[in-house]
Amino acid sequence: MRSGLLLLVFILLSGVAWADTPGEKLFHRKCTMCHVVKGRGGAIGPELTKVAARMTDAQLQAKIAYPKKSHPGTSMPSFATLEAGEMQALISYLKTLK
């Protein structure tokens, strides 16, 4: 009985490590229809796997919030309405992509 309970606790706790982060969930909800990451996703926007290695947090935030400023002809919508916590979560997720 005790070993069964320990096994159940271990299984439940190990599942927590596999859970999507808030930034990853937001990315999948808002970005993957256009952007590719590690060969998966849409085909309209650029590959974002290593985007955070090329840009600072401030540059990423500006690009996400106001994409038409740096790319006037882009079809990417503005995400300036994201809450500060959502924006930071999204940037944090982009920084994990390697």
N, C-alpha and C positions, 0 to 999 in steps of 0.2 A: 504494500500500500504506500509506504513512505517513498520507495524508489519510483513508483508510478507518479506520485505527486511531484517529485523532483524533476522527473523527465518532462512532465507537463510544463512546469515553470521554465525549464531550460528552453523548450520549444517556443513558448510564448515570448521569452526575452530575446531569443535569437531572431525572431520575426521583426522585432523593433528595428534592428540594424538594417533590414532590407526595406523599410518603409521609405517612401518618397519624402523628400524634404519639402517644405512649403514652396521654395523656389523652383524645385523640379516640377512640382504639380502645376505651378503657375506657367512654367515654360511649356509643359505639354498642353495646357489648356489654351494658351495664347500664341505660341510661336511655332510649334512643330507642323502646323498646316502649311507653312511657307519655308521654314528653315530646316536644314539638314544638320544632324549631329551624329558623328560616327557612322555615316552612311545611311542613316534612317531619317525619315521625315519628308517634308515637302521639297519641291524643286524650284520654287520661285525665288526665295531669298538665298543668301550665301551660306556656306558651311560655317558653323559656329563652334566647332570642336575646340579650337585653340584661340578664340577671339579674345579672351581675357589676358592672354599672354602678350597681346599686341596693343592693349589699351588699358588706361588707368580706370579706376572706378568712376571718376568724374566723366571721362570720355564715354564709357559705357552708358552711364545714366543719361548723358546728353543725346547719345545716339538712339537710345530706347525712347526717351521722352519726345524728342523732336527730330526724327530721322530725315525729314525733308530739308533741314538746314544744311546738312553735309552732303546729301544726295537729293537734289531738287526733283528729279524725275522718279523717285522711288514710289512704289505702291504700298510701302509699309505705313500703316497708320501710326499716329502718335499714341504713345502710352503715358502721356503726361498726367493722366488722371489716376495712375496707380498710387496707392498710399505709400508713404515713405518706407514702411516696413515691407511692403510687397516689392518695391523697387530694390531694396537692399537684399531681400531674399533671392530675387532673380539674379542680381549681380553675383551674389555668393555662389549660386548654383553654376553660373557661367564660369566662375573661377575654378570649379572642380573639373571642368571638361578638359581633358588632356589627350 
